[in-house]
Structures are given as C-alpha cells and as structure tokens.
Amino acid sequence: MNFFTAKTKKTVLTLCLLASLGLIINSIWIPVKAKVAQHLLHAAWEKSLEESVTVKPWPWFDFVPVAELVMPKYRINQIVLSSDAGGALAFGPGENSLASKMPQAAKIISGHRDTHFEFLQDVEIGDEITLNKPETSLLYEIEHIEIVDSNKVKISPTGYGKHLILVTCYPFDDISGSSSLRYVVFASQKKVTPSLT
C-alpha cells in the first residue's frame, strides 16, 4: 500500500530541496560577507587616509577602520576594525579597544579562525607583519606561537610592550565553536616608519 500520493511526494521533495538550498546559502554566507566587507572597508580606509577623517564603510556600521594588516607572503591585506567584539569580527579582524588606549601596551588583534585569521595556521617564526596606521607603519617579526586556554590564561597587553599579538580560536577545524583554546601569535616590533599619507 502506498501511503504517499504523487503530490505529497513532490511536496516533500520540494521541502527537502529548499532546506538543502538554505543550508548551502547559510554555509557560504559568512565567508562571502567577510570578503565583501573587506572591499568596503578598504574603500573606507583609503578615504579616511585621503581626507584625514574617520570614515565608516556604511552609515549604520558601529565600527571604523583603524589599521591595515599586511603579510605579502600569505597574500594578506586586511583592514582592522576599532573593536574585537563579535559584531565587528564578522566583518574583519578587530583591535582590542582597551589595549589600544594604553600607550606602552602591546597591540592585540583578534579574528575568526574560519575567515580573516584562517591564514594564521600557516605562519612561521620569523615571518614579518606590517601594521599600517594613519600616522605610522609598524614592522613586526613573529617570534613565538602558543596555544592557550582562555579560561586559564589572560593576555595582559601591558606585559608585552611593543609587541603585536594576533589571536584566533583553536583548533582551526573545530566545528563546535565551543573551544576555549586560542592560537596566539606574538610578534616583536622591528621598525617604525612615518606614514607617507
């Protein structure tokens, strides 16, 4: 005995296809949003430098571009945002706002492991990182990489002086999103050059 009519089968199949399409769109939405946002952020960053005023990438955005993170070896050129809150990290790496207000503190920049900071799994000791700010260009060299448990270890920006600290979740292939582990890249400052803009 057939419990399903042809119409019921067609409806169930249509619903399954729509659900599959929804899952596919959801899985590519975050990486696509991250890439598109970086294009808009680059435009806002360039305009900010040209006009010497802070420019938002779109009017209702709550954050502003504060730096440009460059690593040619890995084809990385990313705009860093003024916050490392979750709302900012969906669009780009973010600078820790508390550390940024401390003159002698390390710069701490966080990013998502599956979008902007995915490349961190490939970096090596000795790699160079350039952080372009409106007034200066700072050159750093990676000197140490560590995996820490964020429930047990807190990174104090004042304990690292003129360092750049890049932080992302770990492991890189974790799909649960609940790991307290962090992949931390420490880079020491090698050179400061005044900005040409």
ZASETOR-851056 format. One record per residue (C-alpha): residue in one letter; x, y, z. Coordinates in nm, 3 decimals. Layout:
N
<node rest="a" px="X" py="Y" pz="Z"/>
...
This chain:
197
<node rest="m" px="0.000" py="0.000" pz="0.000"/>
<node rest="n" px="0.134" py="0.341" pz="-0.097"/>
<node rest="f" px="0.086" py="0.598" pz="0.181"/>
<node rest="f" px="0.212" py="0.893" pz="-0.021"/>
<node rest="t" px="0.038" py="1.043" pz="-0.318"/>
<node rest="a" px="0.237" py="1.187" pz="-0.606"/>
<node rest="k" px="0.151" py="1.537" pz="-0.481"/>
<node rest="t" px="0.274" py="1.457" pz="-0.127"/>
<node rest="k" px="0.600" py="1.313" pz="-0.261"/>
<node rest="k" px="0.653" py="1.623" pz="-0.474"/>
<node rest="t" px="0.587" py="1.849" pz="-0.173"/>
<node rest="v" px="0.830" py="1.654" pz="0.048"/>
<node rest="l" px="1.095" py="1.661" pz="-0.225"/>
<node rest="t" px="1.048" py="2.035" pz="-0.273"/>
<node rest="l" px="1.082" py="2.096" pz="0.101"/>
<node rest="c" px="1.399" py="1.885" pz="0.113"/>
<node rest="l" px="1.547" py="2.078" pz="-0.178"/>
<node rest="l" px="1.460" py="2.413" pz="-0.018"/>
<node rest="a" px="1.612" py="2.302" pz="0.314"/>
<node rest="s" px="1.930" py="2.190" pz="0.133"/>
<node rest="l" px="1.949" py="2.520" pz="-0.052"/>
<node rest="g" px="1.904" py="2.706" pz="0.277"/>
<node rest="l" px="2.190" py="2.512" pz="0.435"/>
<node rest="i" px="2.418" py="2.578" pz="0.137"/>
<node rest="i" px="2.342" py="2.952" pz="0.142"/>
<node rest="n" px="2.397" py="2.963" pz="0.518"/>
<node rest="s" px="2.735" py="2.789" pz="0.489"/>
<node rest="i" px="2.869" py="3.031" pz="0.227"/>
<node rest="w" px="2.710" py="3.348" pz="0.370"/>
<node rest="i" px="2.973" py="3.411" pz="0.641"/>
<node rest="p" px="3.281" py="3.380" pz="0.414"/>
<node rest="v" px="3.113" py="3.585" pz="0.140"/>
<node rest="k" px="3.011" py="3.855" pz="0.388"/>
<node rest="a" px="3.366" py="3.865" pz="0.524"/>
<node rest="k" px="3.517" py="3.914" pz="0.176"/>
<node rest="v" px="3.265" py="4.174" pz="0.059"/>
<node rest="a" px="3.304" py="4.367" pz="0.385"/>
<node rest="q" px="3.681" py="4.385" pz="0.337"/>
<node rest="h" px="3.632" py="4.553" pz="-0.003"/>
<node rest="l" px="3.407" py="4.816" pz="0.154"/>
<node rest="l" px="3.644" py="4.856" pz="0.449"/>
<node rest="h" px="3.941" py="4.911" pz="0.214"/>
<node rest="a" px="3.749" py="5.188" pz="0.040"/>
<node rest="a" px="3.664" py="5.350" pz="0.375"/>
<node rest="w" px="4.027" py="5.316" pz="0.490"/>
<node rest="e" px="4.161" py="5.484" pz="0.176"/>
<node rest="k" px="3.908" py="5.765" pz="0.207"/>
<node rest="s" px="3.997" py="5.809" pz="0.576"/>
<node rest="l" px="4.364" py="5.848" pz="0.483"/>
<node rest="e" px="4.292" py="6.089" pz="0.197"/>
<node rest="e" px="4.059" py="6.313" pz="0.397"/>
<node rest="s" px="4.230" py="6.274" pz="0.739"/>
<node rest="v" px="3.896" py="6.191" pz="0.899"/>
<node rest="t" px="3.747" py="5.864" pz="1.016"/>
<node rest="v" px="3.513" py="5.722" pz="0.753"/>
<node rest="k" px="3.266" py="5.438" pz="0.815"/>
<node rest="p" px="3.229" py="5.178" pz="0.537"/>
<node rest="w" px="2.850" py="5.221" pz="0.552"/>
<node rest="p" px="2.644" py="5.467" pz="0.759"/>
<node rest="w" px="2.492" py="5.228" pz="1.016"/>
<node rest="f" px="2.817" py="5.039" pz="1.086"/>
<node rest="d" px="2.922" py="5.071" pz="1.452"/>
<node rest="f" px="3.298" py="5.039" pz="1.395"/>
<node rest="v" px="3.567" py="5.219" pz="1.196"/>
<node rest="p" px="3.887" py="5.106" pz="1.020"/>
<node rest="v" px="4.193" py="5.175" pz="1.238"/>
<node rest="a" px="4.476" py="4.989" pz="1.063"/>
<node rest="e" px="4.580" py="4.776" pz="0.770"/>
<node rest="l" px="4.736" py="4.434" pz="0.840"/>
<node rest="v" px="4.972" py="4.322" pz="0.563"/>
<node rest="m" px="5.158" py="3.994" pz="0.510"/>
<node rest="p" px="5.257" py="3.964" pz="0.141"/>
<node rest="k" px="5.395" py="3.612" pz="0.192"/>
<node rest="y" px="5.037" py="3.494" pz="0.261"/>
<node rest="r" px="4.861" py="3.746" pz="0.032"/>
<node rest="i" px="4.706" py="3.911" pz="0.334"/>
<node rest="n" px="4.594" py="4.272" pz="0.322"/>
<node rest="q" px="4.314" py="4.321" pz="0.572"/>
<node rest="i" px="4.155" py="4.623" pz="0.733"/>
<node rest="v" px="4.149" py="4.609" pz="1.112"/>
<node rest="l" px="3.843" py="4.743" pz="1.292"/>
<node rest="s" px="3.817" py="4.954" pz="1.608"/>
<node rest="s" px="3.678" py="4.670" pz="1.821"/>
<node rest="d" px="3.726" py="4.300" pz="1.878"/>
<node rest="a" px="3.362" py="4.248" pz="1.976"/>
<node rest="g" px="3.175" py="3.971" pz="1.796"/>
<node rest="g" px="2.978" py="4.218" pz="1.584"/>
<node rest="a" px="3.299" py="4.362" pz="1.443"/>
<node rest="l" px="3.480" py="4.031" pz="1.387"/>
<node rest="a" px="3.212" py="3.918" pz="1.141"/>
<node rest="f" px="3.346" py="4.184" pz="0.903"/>
<node rest="g" px="3.720" py="4.186" pz="0.975"/>
<node rest="p" px="3.989" py="4.147" pz="1.238"/>
<node rest="g" px="3.946" py="4.382" pz="1.533"/>
<node rest="e" px="4.184" py="4.563" pz="1.763"/>
<node rest="n" px="4.131" py="4.530" pz="2.135"/>
<node rest="s" px="3.997" py="4.873" pz="2.228"/>
<node rest="l" px="4.121" py="4.856" pz="2.587"/>
<node rest="a" px="4.480" py="4.778" pz="2.483"/>
<node rest="s" px="4.471" py="5.044" pz="2.211"/>
<node rest="k" px="4.421" py="5.314" pz="2.476"/>
<node rest="m" px="4.736" py="5.210" pz="2.668"/>
<node rest="p" px="5.042" py="5.388" pz="2.522"/>
<node rest="q" px="5.303" py="5.131" pz="2.630"/>
<node rest="a" px="5.089" py="4.822" pz="2.572"/>
<node rest="a" px="5.102" py="4.559" pz="2.301"/>
<node rest="k" px="4.856" py="4.582" pz="2.015"/>
<node rest="i" px="4.613" py="4.290" pz="2.033"/>
<node rest="i" px="4.417" py="4.199" pz="1.721"/>
<node rest="s" px="4.165" py="3.916" pz="1.706"/>
<node rest="g" px="3.999" py="3.748" pz="1.410"/>
<node rest="h" px="3.785" py="3.447" pz="1.330"/>
<node rest="r" px="3.975" py="3.124" pz="1.258"/>
<node rest="d" px="3.749" py="3.033" pz="0.966"/>
<node rest="t" px="3.761" py="3.367" pz="0.782"/>
<node rest="h" px="4.010" py="3.651" pz="0.828"/>
<node rest="f" px="4.259" py="3.474" pz="1.056"/>
<node rest="e" px="4.246" py="3.132" pz="0.890"/>
<node rest="f" px="4.592" py="3.208" pz="0.748"/>
<node rest="l" px="4.746" py="3.209" pz="1.098"/>
<node rest="q" px="4.768" py="2.828" pz="1.090"/>
<node rest="d" px="5.037" py="2.868" pz="0.820"/>
<node rest="v" px="5.254" py="3.146" pz="0.967"/>
<node rest="e" px="5.603" py="3.070" pz="1.091"/>
<node rest="i" px="5.857" py="3.210" pz="1.331"/>
<node rest="g" px="6.048" py="3.488" pz="1.152"/>
<node rest="d" px="5.759" py="3.592" pz="0.925"/>
<node rest="e" px="5.711" py="3.968" pz="0.901"/>
<node rest="i" px="5.386" py="4.154" pz="0.959"/>
<node rest="t" px="5.326" py="4.517" pz="0.869"/>
<node rest="l" px="5.062" py="4.713" pz="1.055"/>
<node rest="n" px="4.984" py="5.040" pz="0.880"/>
<node rest="k" px="4.822" py="5.304" pz="1.099"/>
<node rest="p" px="4.724" py="5.651" pz="0.974"/>
<node rest="e" px="5.036" py="5.808" pz="1.125"/>
<node rest="t" px="5.291" py="5.523" pz="1.111"/>
<node rest="s" px="5.384" py="5.194" pz="0.954"/>
<node rest="l" px="5.496" py="4.934" pz="1.208"/>
<node rest="l" px="5.702" py="4.631" pz="1.109"/>
<node rest="y" px="5.687" py="4.322" pz="1.332"/>
<node rest="e" px="5.854" py="3.981" pz="1.323"/>
<node rest="i" px="5.686" py="3.668" pz="1.458"/>
<node rest="e" px="5.890" py="3.532" pz="1.744"/>
<node rest="h" px="5.658" py="3.293" pz="1.925"/>
<node rest="i" px="5.336" py="3.098" pz="1.869"/>
<node rest="e" px="5.141" py="2.947" pz="2.154"/>
<node rest="i" px="4.811" py="2.767" pz="2.216"/>
<node rest="v" px="4.648" py="2.880" pz="2.540"/>
<node rest="d" px="4.327" py="2.806" pz="2.726"/>
<node rest="s" px="4.135" py="3.133" pz="2.754"/>
<node rest="n" px="3.966" py="3.005" pz="3.071"/>
<node rest="k" px="4.304" py="2.981" pz="3.242"/>
<node rest="v" px="4.529" py="3.237" pz="3.072"/>
<node rest="k" px="4.458" py="3.607" pz="3.019"/>
<node rest="i" px="4.687" py="3.806" pz="2.795"/>
<node rest="s" px="4.787" py="4.132" pz="2.961"/>
<node rest="p" px="4.869" py="4.396" pz="2.696"/>
<node rest="t" px="5.100" py="4.579" pz="2.938"/>
<node rest="g" px="5.311" py="4.266" pz="2.984"/>
<node rest="y" px="5.437" py="4.261" pz="2.625"/>
<node rest="g" px="5.548" py="4.617" pz="2.548"/>
<node rest="k" px="5.586" py="4.695" pz="2.179"/>
<node rest="h" px="5.452" py="4.364" pz="2.054"/>
<node rest="l" px="5.174" py="4.274" pz="1.817"/>
<node rest="i" px="4.960" py="3.985" pz="1.936"/>
<node rest="l" px="4.728" py="3.809" pz="1.692"/>
<node rest="v" px="4.460" py="3.586" pz="1.846"/>
<node rest="t" px="4.212" py="3.339" pz="1.700"/>
<node rest="c" px="4.014" py="3.038" pz="1.816"/>
<node rest="y" px="4.173" py="2.692" pz="1.805"/>
<node rest="p" px="4.166" py="2.428" pz="1.666"/>
<node rest="f" px="4.120" py="2.568" pz="1.317"/>
<node rest="d" px="3.896" py="2.280" pz="1.208"/>
<node rest="d" px="3.671" py="2.290" pz="1.516"/>
<node rest="i" px="3.305" py="2.298" pz="1.415"/>
<node rest="s" px="3.156" py="2.310" pz="1.765"/>
<node rest="g" px="3.252" py="2.673" pz="1.824"/>
<node rest="s" px="3.280" py="2.600" pz="2.196"/>
<node rest="s" px="3.655" py="2.554" pz="2.238"/>
<node rest="s" px="3.823" py="2.777" pz="2.496"/>
<node rest="l" px="4.159" py="2.728" pz="2.323"/>
<node rest="r" px="4.322" py="3.023" pz="2.147"/>
<node rest="y" px="4.601" py="3.029" pz="1.889"/>
<node rest="v" px="4.822" py="3.323" pz="1.982"/>
<node rest="v" px="5.093" py="3.470" pz="1.759"/>
<node rest="f" px="5.344" py="3.702" pz="1.927"/>
<node rest="a" px="5.543" py="3.939" pz="1.705"/>
<node rest="s" px="5.805" py="4.187" pz="1.822"/>
<node rest="q" px="5.834" py="4.537" pz="1.678"/>
<node rest="k" px="6.133" py="4.578" pz="1.445"/>
<node rest="k" px="6.081" py="4.914" pz="1.277"/>
<node rest="v" px="5.857" py="5.221" pz="1.286"/>
<node rest="t" px="5.825" py="5.435" pz="0.974"/>
<node rest="p" px="5.622" py="5.757" pz="0.947"/>
<node rest="s" px="5.324" py="5.721" pz="0.716"/>
<node rest="l" px="5.361" py="5.861" pz="0.364"/>
<node rest="t" px="4.997" py="5.975" pz="0.358"/>
